[in-house]
Structures are given as C-alpha cells and as structure tokens.
Amino acid sequence: MIFRTCENLTLPKAEESFFSDLLVVGGGCSGLAAISAAADFGIENSLLLEKEESLGGRLGKSTEEISGLFAKTLQPKELLSHFSLFLENYGVAHQEGVEVEEIYVVHSQGEASAYRYLLKGKTKKGERFFISKALVLAVGAFTPEENAAVSVLIEEEKKTGSPRLFLTGQSLAPTQSIAEAVQSGGAVGRMVGEMLLKEKYKQGF
C-alpha cells in the first residue's frame, strides 16, 4: 500500500465511491472485532474491506484454541461464525475481494471537510474509491517501507488534535495471538465508536 497526504479532496463520481463514517481495512480477527465493537456502540454507516474472497483471516485457517474472551474456550472457526452472525444481525456492510492500493489522509474545505480518508482499491470490476471519516487498519504486518510511511501519517494526525487513523491487531504488533488481536480490535472499535457518537451528538443529530 502507498500512504500519502494531500491538502484537498476532489470527490470521485458517486457511482464509483462508497462513503462511510468508519472504514475498517482487513477482515481478519482484529478487523472483525473492531467493526463489531463500533456497531455495538451504534455506528451504522460503516464498511469492512477484505482483500481475500472471504472474511476471517487466521480464524479460517488456524487451529489455535482461543481462551480468555468468553466463558469457554473456542476454536477459531467458532469465533468466525460468531462474528459472521453479528455482522448479519447488525447489518454491517462488508466487501470482499478489494485490494487497497493507496491511502490518502486529506485535509479539505467545503463539501469534503467531514471526510479525512480517501482509499483507492482494486476489484474484479475495476477501481473503487472509499471515503471515510475514520479509518482502522487491521491488515497484518506492514513492510518496513509501509510501517515508516504510516508512522509519519499517524504523527501528522496527532498534530491535528483529532486523530482518526488507528492500527490494530498485527498491524500494531505482528506477534499478537488471535485472542490479543481480537482484544486489540475491540478496544479500537469502542474508542472510534465513542468518538463518532460524540461528534454526532455535537452536530445535533
């Protein structure tokens, strides 16, 4: 992925774009936990992107027993079924087969000022653009170049006083276990959910 900043955002055509309050990139255990926690907070306009053709990441492949999250120990596929049911019941939007190629942190005026992130993704049907107010990256370990670039963006975000770019799971710590990644994603999802709800109430909605 390429990470960039730009001063102004020209909104792509509506038919090529998806607008959301929260965008989570990565449909593995931490991404699923993040968007589920935000939905539980009442965030309805959210979207989960996954580059593979199915959600789950390690949950669909690992045999690692997961303890400490629930009253009983779970198998990864059991936890995946739990998340899938949650997304279905809450009506959380998700798209598979989307490879995010470029991420822009945008500082805009006017129509686009409410949106901070523009992502360009590649799908079987061509390019798609995803525009969001808050962004959670749960994509697994970064390359050294990606890690350096995203670190710069996070520092720039902190200077704004209202950072909206968050890392979770293996994006944050590559050695995290499934249980740790789920806990990390849940914590980020709750934090972003609370932030977005506070903004919504301030705007009088």
N, C-alpha and C positions, 0 to 999 in steps of 0.2 A: 504493500500500500504506500501511496505517496501522501504526505501530510503537508498542507500549505495554509497560509493565511492570506486573506485579501480584504481590502477596505470596503468594497461594495459588492452587493449581490444582485445580479440580474436574474430574476426568477425565470427558470425554464418554462416551456409550454406546459400548461396544466395537464394535458393528456400524457406527458412524459414524466410527470413528477408525482411524488407522494409526500404530503405534508403531515407532520405529526408533532405532538408535544414532546414525546420521548421516543428516541430511536435506540434500539439495542442491536449491536452488531456481534453476532456469534450466538448460535442456538445450542450450545453445549450446556453443561450443568450450571455454570455461573450465569450465563445469559438468560437461561430459563428461570433461574431463581430471581434474577434482577427484575425482569419484566413481570413476573408473577407477583412479587412483593409490591411493585408500583401499582399493579392492577388492584391488589387488595387494599391499597390506600385510596383507590377511587380514580386513578388515572385511566381514562377511557381511550384517549386518542394516542395510542402507542403502536409501535411496529417493531417486530423482531425479524432480523435478516440472518440467513444462514447460507453459506456458500455451497454446502453439500445438498443433496436432494432430499434429505430427511433431517429432522431435529434430533438432538441428543448428544452428539459428540461422544465422549467417553462412556456415557450412560448406555449407549447401544452396543458397546464393544467390550467393556471391562467386566471382570468377574469379582472385582474388589467389593467386599462387604462394606456397607455404609452404616455406621453407628454414630450415635450422639445427636442425630437430627430429630428423630421420632422416638416413641416409646419402645419400638422394636427395631432390630437390625434389618436393613433392606438390601436386596440385590439391586444393582444399577438399573436393570430393566423395569423393576417395580417402581423405582423413583421416576423414571422416564414416563411410565404410564400415569403416575400421579400428576406430573407436570402437564402432560397432554390433556388430561381431563380438566385440569384447572384452566388451561388456555381456552378450551372449548366452552366451558361453563361461563367464563368471563367474556367470551367473545374477543379475545386478544388476537389482533391481526399478526400474521407471520407469512413470510415469503421465503421459500427455499430456492436453491439454485441461483443465488445472487452473490457474485463475487465483487466486493467493494474494492475499487481500484484507486480512488482518490478521495481524500477527506479535506475539506476546506473549513477553517474557522473564519467566520465572516463578521465584520463589524460594519453594519449598514445603517442607512437612514430611510425614513419613509415606510413604504409598504413592507419591506423586508426586515425592518428593525427588530421584530419579535423573534426572528429566526437566527440562530447562531451557527448552524452547521449545514453544509451542503456536501452530499456524498454522491459520487458518480459510481454506478455499479454496472456490471456486465451480466446480462442474462441471455438465455437462448433466443429471446425475442429482440435483442439489441440493447442499447444503452438505456438506463433508467437513472433518474435523479431522485434523491431522497433528502428532504429538507426538514430540519427539526430544531426545536428549542433547546433540547438537552440530549446528550449523546453518551451512551455507555459502550465501551469497547470490551468485549469478552471473547477475544479471538484467539487465545492461546499465546504462546511465547512470540515476541517480536524478534525480528532480526536485529543485530546491533545498530544498523542504519535506521530502522523503523523506531527502535527504542530511543535513539538520540533525537529524532525528529519529534516524536510525540512528547518527549520530556520538555522540549522547547515550547511546544504548544501549551502544555499544562502550566508552565511557568508564566507564559503570556496571559493565560486565562486567569491566573491568580491575581494578576495586576489589575484586572477589570473590577475586582471586588465581588463579582458574581460568577465564579467558575461553574461551567455546566458540562465539562468534559471529565468523564470518570473512567477509571480502569478497574477491572475486577477479574477474579479467577486467575488463570495462568497468565493473562495479560499483565497482571500486577505482580504475581510471584509464580514463576514457571514450575516450581516444585510442589505446588499445592495438591493435596489429595482431593478426591471428589467431595468429601464432606466439608473440607476447608473452602473449596471453590463455591459450593452451594451457600455456605455461611457468608462468604465474601459478597456473592451476588445479591443475597437477600438484604444485607446491610446497605449496599449501594442503592438497591431498588427502593428501600424505605426512605433513604435520605433524599433521593431525587423526587420520589412521590410527595414527600412532605414539602419540599421546596416548590414544586409546581403548584400544589394546592394553595400554599400561602400566596403565591403570585396571583392565582385565580381569584382568591378572596379579596386581595387588594384592588383588583380591577373591577370588583363589584359583580362578578358572575355567581 
